[in-house]
Amino acid sequence: MTDATTRGAAGVTPADEAARDALAGRLFEAALGTFDLAALHVGERLGFYAALADGPRTAPELASATGTAPRYAREWLEQQAVTGILRVDDPTAGDDERRYSLPAGHREVLLHPESLAFMAPVARMMMGMAAQTPRLLDVFRTGAGLSWDAFGDDVREAQASMNRPMFANLLGPGWLAAIPDVDTRLRSDPPARVADIAVGGGWSTIALARAYPKIRVDGLDLDAASIELAQANLATTEVADRVTFAVRDAADPGLAGRYDLVTIFEAVHDFSQPVAVLRAVRGLLAPGGSLLVADEKVAERFTAPGDDVERFMYGFSFLLCLPNVLAEEPSAGTGTVMRPDVLRRFAAEAGYSRVDILPIEADFWRFYRLVP
């Protein structure tokens, strides 16, 4: 059999055709998912889901309850019913008579901010990142960066909301409880001092204070808008007497040697100068103090194709994290996909004697203890 016979007149093999069709199908499914995320973002931001949690509504009723235009409310309701997120009681009823409801099993995913199933902020994050695509094209061409500030409130708030359920449910009883000496110190007298670095919306700091009623926690971040958000979140809690938030550099000499524990959650890969930050953090530790770093649970080395976690992390990296770290010079240019050997190198250059990977189970994060 000749090569031409095997490949066909157009030179395409059956395997090529199968790969072509699979990719086309995959991208069509991705388009459907993108529409779902966009509609979820609209529903979350305009309060549509919250209004439907009070009971079934027609399009005019939803519009009235949320201060929106009835025709747009109807189109959104129909899309949500067609895509299977909402239920409609009678599809044959008139356009403004059909009543739509939010299934009980969907409420936690869309409305419960501390549920591990909560997905609404993912839509806000994706839409916020996608909005910067024109500017992203420019930085790809020039090699410049796009700072965290450039992504705006949607991305800042979504980042905080995405991590909030993990902090609320897992930080104390799961993660820190798995480090016996740290857990013991945080429960002991004299009360421990904790510094939480690059806190964003502050939910990690708040969760630390809730998990350990004796400790005092200082949340530090260089992004003023993030600290403003953290302070607003703190005002809704019962731990404001033991938590402070400040726009403050970890290298501030006034903080030296003060802390029994320093934490950095999902932020080292976002530092333009991670070695300098880790060196400054080492100076914060009191004798016997510990540094806990949690960062992305990427593969230990590059492989292709990768699993879903690797795909997820690379998506964040090229859209958000790499442009952010390249916005400041000089920059290590790390990006989201910071593999363990890279962190070990940063830690060694910052003066740490070793890096231990902790036996803490998590879907998306790997936990490191950096020993001075």
N, C-alpha and C positions, 0 to 999 in steps of 0.2 A: 504494500500500500504506500503510495507516495505521500510526501509531506503535504502537498496541495490537497489531496483527497482527505487527509486527516483534519486539516484546518478549514476546509471549505473554501468557497470562492472568495470570500472576504477576508480569509486568513484568521478567522475567529474559531477557536475550539469550543466544544460543549462546556468545558470547564470555564473558559472565558465568559461564555454566555451566562452560566450559573452565577459567577462572581458579579457580573454586571447587574443581573436581576436582583441579587441579594442586596447589593449596595443601593440600588434604586428603591427597593422596598424599605430598607433601613432608613433612608433619608426621608421617605414619605412619612414613616412613623415618627421620625424626629420632628417633622413639620406639624403633625397633629399634636405632639407633646408641647411644642412651642406655643401653639394656639391655646392649649389648656393652661399653660403657665401665664400667658398674657391675660386670659380671662380670670384666672385665680387672682392675679395682681389687681385687676379692676375691682373684683368683688371684695377683696380684703380692704383695699384703700377706701372704697366708697361705702363700706359698712353693709354691703348686701348680705353677706353670710350671717352677720350678727343680727340683722333684721329678720332673716328667715329662721333663725334659732328660736324666735318668739312664736313661730307658727307659720303655716302655709300662707302665701300671699299671691295675689294677682299682680300683673305688671303695674297697673295704676297704684295699687296699695304699696308695692315695694318702692315705687318712685316717690310717693308721698312720704313714706317713712324715712327715706334717705335723702330727700331734697334733690332728686335727680329727674331727668326728663323721661317721661313714660315710654316714649318710643325706644330710647336706648335701653331702658330697663327691660323692656319686652325682648329685645334682640339678645341681650345677655342671658335672660332666663331661658330662652329657647335654645341657645347654644349650650348652656349648662345641662339642660335636659337631654339634648341630642347626644352630648358627649358622656352622659351617665353620671354626672356629679349630683344633679338634682333630680327629683321625681316630679312628675306632673300627674294630677289626679285624673284628668280626662283630656287626652290629646285632641279629641274631636270638638271640644268646646271652642267658643269664639276667642279671638286673639286676646282680648282683655278680660275674658271670663275664666281662662285656664288658671288653676291654682298650683303653685309650685312649692315644694317642701324640701327641706334639707334632711336626708336620712340620718338616723341616730348614729349609725356607724361612721359617718363622715364628719361629725361635729368635732371630734377630738383632733382630727387631722387639720381642720381649717380654723378652729377657734380657741383651742386650749394652749396657751403660750408656754406652759411648763410640761406638756406631754411630750414624751420621746417620739410620738408619732406626728407632732406638729410640723406642717410643711408650708404653711403660708409664707413665711419669710424667704423660703427658697425661691418662690416666684418673684418676690420683690428684688431679691439679689440678682437673679438672672436678667430681669428687665432693666435694672439699674446698670448692670455691666454692658448689656447690649446697646443701651442708649449712647455709650461712648465709642461705638464702632467707628464713626468717621475720624475721631481723634486717634483711635488706635491705628488706623491705616497710616496716619502721618508718622507716628512714632516708629512703626515698623520700617518706614522708609528712611527716617533720619537717625534712628538709634537713640533718640531721646527717651524720656520717661513720661509718665502720667501719674501724678501724685494722688494719694488717697483722697485729698480734698476735692480733686477734680471729679470724683465719682459721686459726690453729693450725699444727701441725707438718706436716700433709699438704700444705698449700699451700706452706709454706716449703720443704720438701724437694723437692716436685715442681718448683717454679720452678728450683731449682738443678740438678736432674736433667735437666730439659728443655733447658737451655742447655749442659750439659756436653759433649755430642757436638760442637757447633759450636766451642766453645773448644778442645777436644782436637784437632780435625782441621783447623780453618780459621784460628785466630787468628794464629799465627805465619807458617806457609807461605803463607797466602792473604791475610788482611786486612792485617797489618802489612808484609808483603813488598811490598805494593802502594803503600807510602808510602816511597820510597827513602831520604830523609834520616832518617826516624825509624828505619827498619830498620838503616841504617848506624850510627847513634848507639848503638843497643842492642847492636850487635856490637863496639863500639869500647872503647878504654881512654881515660881511667879508666872503670871500670864505671859504667853508668848507674843512676840511682835512679828507680824508678817507683812512683807511687801509684795504686791501683785503688780507686775510690770506689763505695760502696754495693755491696759485693761479694757479699752474700747468702751462698750456700754456699761461695764461694771458688774455684770451678773456673776462673774467668777469671784470677785471680791465679796459681794453680798453673800454668795453661797458659802464661802470660807467662814464668814462671821456666823452664819446660821448653823453651820455644822459644828463649830467649836465656840461655845458660849463665853469662854474666858478670854479669847484672844482679841487683840486690836489689829486692824488691817488697814494699811495705807495703799490705795490704788493710784498708780502713777501712769501718766501717758503724756506724750508731747503734742497730741492733737486736742486743741481746745474744745472743738465741737464734740469730741467723744467724751471729754470730762464733763461737759455740760449735760450730755445725755445720761452719763453715769450718775450725776448728782440728782437729776430728775427721777431716775429709777430708784435711787436710794431713798428718796423722800416718800416712796410708797411702801417702805418696809419698816420693820421693827428694830433694825440694827444700826440706825444712824448714829447712836451714841458710841459705837465701837469701830466705825468705818469713816475714813476720810478719802476724798479724791482730790488730786491736785495735778495741774500741768507742771510737771517737775522732772528734771533729768536724773536718771539713776546715778550719774556721776557727781551729783551735788555733794560736796564734802560734809554738809550738815547731816547727811544720812548714814555716813560711814559707820560700820560695825554695829548697827542698831538691830538687825533682824535675825530671828531664829530660823525663819523660812522665807525664801524668795521663790515666787512662782512666775513662770512665763508660759502662758497658754496660747498656742497656735500663733506665735508672733516672731520667733527667731528668723524664720524664712523671709519675713517682711522687713527685716532690718537691712538698710543699705550697708551698714558697717557692723555686722554681727560680732566680730571679734572685740571691737571697742565697747559694745554694749555688755557683752559677757564679762569683759575685764572690769567694767564699772560695777556690775552686779556682784562680782566676787568681793569687791570692797564693801558692799552692804552687809555682808554676813558677819554675825557675831561669832565668837569662838564656838566651834561645834555646829554652826548653822549649816543649812542644806539649801541647795538650789534644785528645784524641780522644773523641768522643761517638758511640755507636751507639744508635739508637732505632728505633722502629717505622717500617717502610716503607709508611706510609699514603699515600693519594692526596694530591696537593698542594692539592686543594680538595674540598669536600663534593660528592658526586654520589650519586644514587639511581636505580635500585639500584646497589650497589657490587659489586666482584669478591669472590672468596673471601677474599683477604687482608683486605680492608676489613671484611667480615662477621666474620671471626675477631677482629680487633682491637676492634671495637665490642662483641663479646661479653665480652671481658676487661674492657673499660672500664666497662660498666654493672654488672658483677658484682663487680669487684675493685678496679680502679685508681682510678676516680673516688671510690667510697666511702672508699678509703684516703687520698687527698689531701685529702678534705673532713673527715677526722677531726682535723685540726690547723688552728687559726686563727691568723693569716689564711691563706688558701689561694688559690693561683692557679686552682684547680679545673680542672686540665689534663685528666687522664684519659689513657687509652692513645693516643687519636687526636691526637697532637701533630704538626701539619703543619709543614713546613719554615719557613714564614713565622713561625710561633709561636716556634720555637727561635731564629730570627734576632732576633726582638724581645727575647726573654729575654737573649740574648747581648749585644745592644747596650746594654740597660739595666744589664748587669753590667760594662760597660766594655771589651768586646772590639771590636777594630777591624773584623773581618769574620768571616764564616762560610763556609767552603768545603765544598761537597758533594763527597766523594771518589769517584773512579771504581772503587768496590769492588762487585763483584757479590754479592748475597745475596738469598735468597728473601724474608726477613721483615724485615731491618734495612736502614736507610740510615745511612751513615757521614758524620760531619761533623768538620771540623777547625776549632776556634775559635782565632783568632789574637788575642793580646793587643794 
